[in-house]
Amino acid sequence: MTLRGTADEIQLAALTRILDDYCEQAGIEGAHPAREHLARRLIALFSSGIDSPDDIRMALDGTAKDWKPNGTQP
């Protein structure tokens, strides 16, 4: 899957699956603020040309680990 520029319908579905799977594995449910934060990071990765789902997941690992809403862990 090549992810560059604007996401088409297929790419957007793939990005959504990556986010959904990632959040499920991390125990991030529903409207948790961490999910929105990870979604923004995922879009930033996509926009910068990251084109491998595995690379996206690894980058999200660093984001999830370091993210603290209002000084607390997700």
N, C-alpha and C positions, 0 to 999 in steps of 0.2 A: 504494500500500500504506500503510495507516494502522497505525502501531505504537504502542499505548498500553496501559499496565497489564500484564496477564498475556498472554503469547504463546499463541495457539492453535496448532494443528497446522500450519496454512498459514503463519502468521507465523514460527514456529520454523524451518520448512523454508527460508523466504526468508532469515532471519538466518544460517542455516547456510551457504547458498549464498554470501551476501555474504562471510562469513568465509573459506570455502574459496577463493573466487575471489581475494580480497584476498591471502591467504597464498601462493597459487600465483604471483600476479604479483610479489610481494615476495621470492619464493624462500625462504619459510619452510616447512620441511618437517616432516611428521609431528608428533612430540611435542615440538618445539622450544619452550622456555619462552616465547618471544615469542608463539606462537600462543595459549597459555593467557591471557597478559596481554591480548592483543587481544580475545579472547573475553569476558573480564571487562569490558573497556571497551565493547564492543559491547552487552552486556546493560545496562550503566549508561546508555548513550545511549538504548537502547530504553525503559528504565524512566523516563527523564526526558522522554519524549515526542518524541524525534527521529523523524520519520516519513518521511523521504526516504532511499532507499538511497544516493543521491549524497551527501547530507549525512553519512550514517554513514561512507561511504568517506573523505570529506575529514577527518572527525574522527579516523578511524583513521590517516590519514597523519601527523597530528601526534603521535599516540600512538606509532606505530612509530618515528618519527624520534627521539623523545626518550627512548625506553625503553632502559635499560641494565641487564641482569641482573648483579648483583654487580660493577658498574663496567665492564662490557664491552658492546660493541655486539652486537645479535643477529646 
